[in-house]
Amino acid sequence: MFLNRFIPYLERRTHLLKIQTRNAVYTKHGKIQNEPYRASMGVLKVLVTVVSGLLIGAAISKNIANFLEENDLFVPSDDDDDDD
């Protein structure tokens, strides 16, 4: 029942199903346009992302370690520090 109403709708809308192409690559004379402007702060973005991820991860792990130690689920022993 639904398809009987939907198919004529699609037949009227065939212009929506056409493949779209990009015209922004070439000028009206056929010449390839210049490369678009790029923000050059890539290294800064990576640095901010890595540092913030490390700080947030360290804070979460510190809170989890404190929770485990307070509830006596995991208490590090002094014997683990011996390298002999």
N, C-alpha and C positions, 0 to 999 in steps of 0.2 A: 504494500500500500504506500509506504513511504517512498520507495524507489520510483513508483509511477509518477509521483509529484516532483521528485528530485531530478530525474533525467531531463524533462523539458526545461527545467531551470538551467541545467548545465549547457544544454544546446543553445540557449539564448546568450549564455555567458562565454562563448568560445574565445572571445578576444582576451579573456583573463587567463586562458590556458597557454597562450603563446610564449615561446622562449624569449626571455629578455636579454638584450646585449648591452654592453657598456659602451658609451660614446665618449667618455671622459678621457680616454687614453690618447686619442688623436685630435688634432686641430681640424678645422674645416678644410684645410688645404692638404691633409693627409700626413702631416708631420707629427712625430711622436712628441708629446708634451714633456716638459721637464719633470724631474722627480719631485714629489711633494716634500714640503718641509717636515723635518723630523726633530722632535725635542732631543737634545743631546745630554740629557741628565740620566742616562741609563745606568751608569756606574753608581750614582748617588741613590737611585731607586733600589738597586740590588743591595747596596750597603745598608740602607734603612730597613729593608725587609729582613735581611739576615740578622742584624743586631736586635731588632724588635722581636723576632722569633726566638732568638737565644735567650733574651731577657724574660720573655713570657714563659718559655719552657723551663728555665731555671726556677722561676717563682712557683710554677705548678709543682715541679718535682720536690722543691723544698717543703711546700705545704703537705704534700703526700707523705714525705719522709717523717715530718713532725707528727702527722696523724697516726702513722704506723707505730712510731715510737711511744706515743702517749697511750695507745691502746694495747701495748705490749704484743703487737702482732709481729714486729720485727725489731729487735734491739741488736745493733752491731756489737760484737764482742771484741775485747782487746786482743784476742789471739789472732784475729784476722790481719792485724797490722804487722805481724812478724814476717820479715823477709829472710830470716836465717835458714 
